[in-house]
Amino acid sequence: MPAAPHWIIERDWMPADVANALAETLRDGLPWTRHRLRIFGREVDAPRLSCWIGDPDAAYRYSGTRFAPHPWPAALLPVREAVSAAAGGAFNSVLANLYRDGRDAMGWHSDDEPELGPRPVIASLSLGATRRFVLKARQPDAEGVIERHVIELPHGSLLMMRGDCQARYRHALPRTAKPVGPRINLTFRRILPV
Ligand SMILES: O=C(O)CCC(=O)C(=O)O
């Protein structure tokens, strides 16, 4: 398992058949919506579909919008347990994202909202098409170089971001011109009372 201080990935974390069944259940069963994002003071449609899921008190402010959580679907309860056990701490919410094809994407950002706390553990489970995930340092190093890492996220992989990952890096899931099928990503988070 390749490790870096601020993230770790386990590529075959969920068996492929379990991941197939989960992807199908979520794709057909979640109330997917297009979130609105505020970028440079302008409201735009997010280039993907999303669903915020969590315990009733786990409301989340994301890109200027407050999301009340959708209740946990039965299919996600064992996944929440297993991901929490892998992370060594209980998650009370998950942002589900559906990337319908290579045109859907996630722009540069850090998950650094105050309700996540200063050094959040965020566990990111990928289902479906492999997509490229990119991390970029927020500040140049002593030589003026911006550190950059590219990680392929295959079906059933679990990426754990932790420590100073959000404070030191931004991350993105870029568009791709390659023909790719749909992908669901689940980013488990612990929302703290603020
Ligand atoms: O889809 C992904 O792997 C990235 C998701 C993400 O960056 C987020 O939900 O904050």
The ligand as an SDF file (V2000), in Angstrom:
LIG
                    3D

 10  9  0  0  0  0  0  0  0  0999 V2000
  -14.4660   12.6160   -6.9740 O   0  0  0  0  0  0  0  0  0  0  0  0
  -13.4250   12.7150   -6.3340 C   0  0  0  0  0  0  0  0  0  0  0  0
  -12.5950   11.7990   -6.2600 O   0  0  0  0  0  0  0  0  0  0  0  0
  -13.1190   14.0130   -5.6210 C   0  0  0  0  0  0  0  0  0  0  0  0
  -14.2420   14.5140   -4.7670 C   0  0  0  0  0  0  0  0  0  0  0  0
  -13.8750   15.7280   -4.0080 C   0  0  0  0  0  0  0  0  0  0  0  0
  -12.8390   16.3120   -4.1970 O   0  0  0  0  0  0  0  0  0  0  0  0
  -14.7610   16.2350   -2.9770 C   0  0  0  0  0  0  0  0  0  0  0  0
  -15.8870   15.7260   -2.8250 O   0  0  0  0  0  0  0  0  0  0  0  0
  -14.3770   17.1990   -2.2940 O   0  0  0  0  0  0  0  0  0  0  0  0
  1  2  2  0
  2  3  1  0
  2  4  1  0
  4  5  1  0
  5  6  1  0
  6  7  2  0
  6  8  1  0
  8  9  2  0
  8 10  1  0
M  END
$$$$
